[in-house]
Amino acid sequence: MSKFVTRFMKDESGATAIEYGLIVALIAVVIITAVTTVGTNLSAKFNTINSNI
């Protein structure tokens, strides 16, 4: 039983998958934030151009 627990504690394959998942989630949040900001700024520019025309 102690060998099983020791082997389980040394196994890091699940932790690596979780770390990759967290990195992907963080990148997705950054991309969504950037796209939202660019979209808002672009919409404001179009509205300014439209009102000037």
N, C-alpha and C positions, 0 to 999 in steps of 0.2 A: 504494500500500500504506500509506503514512503517513497518507493521508486516512482510510482505513478504521480504522486504529488510533486516530486522534484522535477520530473519530466514536464508536467503540466505548467509549473512555474517558469521553466526555461523556454517554453514554446512561445515565440513572439510572432508567429505568422498572423494571428488574429489582430494583434496590436498594430502590425504594419498595415493591414487592410483598413483598420479604423483610422489610422493616421492619414492614409491616402484619401479616404473618404472625407475627412475634415479639411484637407487641403483643397480638394475639389469643391467642397461646399463654400469655402472661403473665396476661392477664385470666382465661383458663380455669383456670390454676393457682390463682389467688386465689379464684375461685368454688368450686373443688373443696375447697380448704382450709377456706373458711368453712362450706360445707355439712357437711363432715366434723366440724368442731368443734361446730357447732350440733347435729348428730345425736348426737354423743357426750354432750354436756351434757343434751340432752333425754332420752336413754335413761337417764342417771343419775337425772334427776328422776323419771321414771316408776318406776324401780326403788325409789327412796326412798318414793314415794307408795304403791307396792304393798306394801312391807314395813311401812309404818305402818298400812295397812288390815288 
